[in-house]
Amino acid sequence: MRFATEQHFPAAMEVVLGLFTDPDFYPTLSGLPKIGTPEVVEHRVDGPRVRLRLHQRFTGDLPGAALAVIDPARLTWIELLEFDLDRATATSRLLPDHYPDRLTCAGRYTFVATGSETSTRRLEGDLAVRMPLVGGKVERALVSGLREHAAAEQHLVARRLTES
C-alpha cells in the first residue's frame, strides 16, 4: 500500500533536520497515538550522514480478524533512519522483530524550506502485509495509525520548536 504524509513546522528546515537527527529528541515523543515512545538503539554521525535505529511498538487497534493471526504485542520493529543532511532527505526502513516475512515498510523523507522560518517534512512510502484474507485490513490499520501518529507528532514538534 502506497502512502504519504506531510508535516508543517514553524522553524527553518535546518532546525527541523537538527531536531530529527538528535537522539535526545526521540524519548520525548511519548503519549502519541498508535506508536509507542521510540527507544534509540543506535546513533552514528559520519559527516553529512546520520544513522538512527529506533525500537518502536504499534499500540493501535487491529481489525478483529487480524487478531487470529497477529499478536499485537509482537508488532515491534527497528526503524532504520539514514539522513543525508546535504540533500535534506532521509530513508526509512522498518525491520520487524517478528513477522519479517509478512511485513515490509520503507519510505523516504524530504525536508523542504517553505519560508525563512517554516518548513515541511514529507514522507512517501510503501507498506505491505502479506497475510491471506486480512493483509489489506492490517495495511489500512497500520497506515491509518501512521497518519494519526504523524499528525499528533507534528503538533508536539511544533510546540517544542516554538517554545525553544
C-alpha positions as CSV (number, residue, x, y, z in Angstrom):
1,M,0.0,0.0,0.0
2,R,1.4,3.3,-1.1
3,F,1.1,6.1,1.5
4,A,2.2,9.7,2.1
5,T,2.2,12.2,5.0
6,E,3.2,15.8,5.3
7,Q,4.1,17.8,8.4
8,H,4.5,21.5,8.5
9,F,6.7,23.2,11.1
10,P,7.2,26.7,12.4
11,A,11.0,26.6,12.0
12,A,13.8,26.7,9.4
13,M,14.5,23.4,7.6
14,E,17.9,23.2,9.2
15,V,16.4,23.5,12.7
16,V,13.9,20.7,11.9
17,L,16.6,18.5,10.4
18,G,18.7,19.1,13.5
19,L,15.8,18.1,15.7
20,F,15.0,14.8,13.8
21,T,18.7,13.8,13.9
22,D,19.1,14.5,17.6
23,P,18.9,11.2,19.6
24,D,17.7,13.1,22.7
25,F,14.6,14.1,20.8
26,Y,13.0,10.7,20.3
27,P,12.5,9.8,24.0
28,T,10.3,13.0,24.2
29,L,7.8,11.5,21.8
30,S,5.7,10.0,24.4
31,G,1.9,9.8,24.6
32,L,1.4,9.9,20.8
33,P,-1.3,7.7,19.3
34,K,-0.8,4.3,17.7
35,I,3.0,4.1,18.1
36,G,4.8,3.9,21.5
37,T,7.7,6.1,22.5
38,P,10.8,5.3,20.4
39,E,13.9,3.9,22.0
40,V,17.2,5.0,20.4
41,V,19.4,1.9,19.9
42,E,22.0,3.5,17.6
43,H,23.1,7.0,16.7
44,R,26.0,7.5,14.3
45,V,27.2,10.6,12.6
46,D,29.6,10.4,9.6
47,G,30.0,13.9,8.1
48,P,26.6,14.9,6.5
49,R,25.2,11.4,7.1
50,V,23.3,10.5,10.3
51,R,22.1,7.0,11.1
52,L,19.5,6.3,13.7
53,R,18.0,3.0,14.8
54,L,14.8,3.3,16.8
55,H,13.0,0.5,18.5
56,Q,9.2,1.0,18.3
57,R,5.9,-0.7,19.0
58,F,2.5,-0.4,17.3
59,T,-0.1,0.4,20.1
60,G,-3.2,1.0,17.9
61,D,-6.1,-1.4,17.4
62,L,-6.1,-4.1,14.7
63,P,-9.2,-5.5,12.9
64,G,-10.7,-8.4,14.8
65,A,-10.0,-10.9,12.0
66,A,-6.3,-10.0,12.1
67,L,-6.0,-10.8,15.8
68,A,-6.4,-14.5,14.9
69,V,-3.0,-14.4,13.1
70,I,-1.2,-11.5,14.6
71,D,-0.3,-10.9,18.3
72,P,-0.5,-7.2,18.8
73,A,2.2,-7.4,21.5
74,R,4.6,-8.7,18.8
75,L,4.1,-5.7,16.4
76,T,7.5,-4.2,17.2
77,W,10.3,-3.2,14.9
78,I,13.5,-1.3,14.4
79,E,13.1,1.8,12.3
80,L,16.4,2.4,10.4
81,L,16.7,6.1,9.5
82,E,19.5,7.3,7.3
83,F,19.7,11.0,6.9
84,D,21.6,12.9,4.1
85,L,21.9,16.4,5.5
86,D,23.4,17.8,2.3
87,R,20.3,16.7,0.4
88,A,17.8,17.3,3.3
89,T,16.5,13.7,2.9
90,A,16.2,10.5,4.9
91,T,15.4,7.0,4.1
92,S,13.3,4.9,6.5
93,R,13.0,1.1,6.6
94,L,11.2,-1.0,9.2
95,L,12.9,-4.1,10.3
96,P,10.2,-6.2,12.1
97,D,11.2,-8.1,15.3
98,H,8.5,-10.6,14.5
99,Y,6.7,-11.4,11.2
100,P,9.6,-10.3,9.0
101,D,8.2,-12.5,6.1
102,R,4.8,-10.8,6.4
103,L,5.5,-7.1,7.0
104,T,7.7,-4.7,4.9
105,C,7.7,-0.9,5.0
106,A,10.1,1.6,3.5
107,G,10.0,5.2,2.7
108,R,11.8,8.5,2.0
109,Y,11.5,11.7,3.9
110,T,12.1,15.0,2.1
111,F,12.7,18.2,4.2
112,V,11.8,21.4,2.3
113,A,12.1,25.1,3.4
114,T,8.8,26.7,2.7
115,G,9.9,30.1,4.1
116,S,12.8,31.5,6.1
117,E,11.2,30.2,9.3
118,T,8.9,27.5,8.1
119,S,9.5,24.0,6.6
120,T,7.8,20.8,5.6
121,R,8.7,17.2,6.1
122,R,7.1,14.8,3.6
123,L,7.1,11.0,3.8
124,E,6.3,8.8,0.9
125,G,6.5,5.1,1.4
126,D,5.2,1.6,0.7
127,L,3.9,-0.8,3.3
128,A,3.0,-4.4,2.6
129,V,1.4,-7.0,4.9
130,R,1.4,-10.5,3.3
131,M,-1.4,-12.4,5.1
132,P,-4.3,-14.1,3.3
133,L,-7.7,-12.5,3.9
134,V,-6.6,-9.9,6.4
135,G,-3.4,-8.4,4.9
136,G,-5.3,-5.4,3.3
137,K,-7.2,-4.7,6.6
138,V,-3.9,-4.7,8.5
139,E,-2.2,-2.5,6.0
140,R,-5.1,0.1,6.2
141,A,-5.0,-0.1,10.1
142,L,-1.2,0.5,10.1
143,V,-1.3,3.3,7.6
144,S,-4.2,4.9,9.4
145,G,-2.2,4.7,12.6
146,L,0.9,6.1,10.9
147,R,-1.1,9.1,9.7
148,E,-2.7,9.7,13.0
149,H,0.7,9.4,14.7
150,A,2.3,11.9,12.2
151,A,-0.5,14.5,12.8
152,A,-0.1,14.3,16.6
153,E,3.7,14.3,16.2
154,Q,3.5,17.5,14.1
155,H,1.7,19.3,16.9
156,L,4.1,18.1,19.6
157,V,7.2,19.1,17.5
158,A,5.7,22.5,16.5
159,R,5.0,23.2,20.2
160,R,8.6,22.2,21.1
161,L,10.0,24.4,18.3
162,T,8.1,27.5,19.3
163,E,9.0,27.0,23.0
164,S,12.7,26.8,22.3
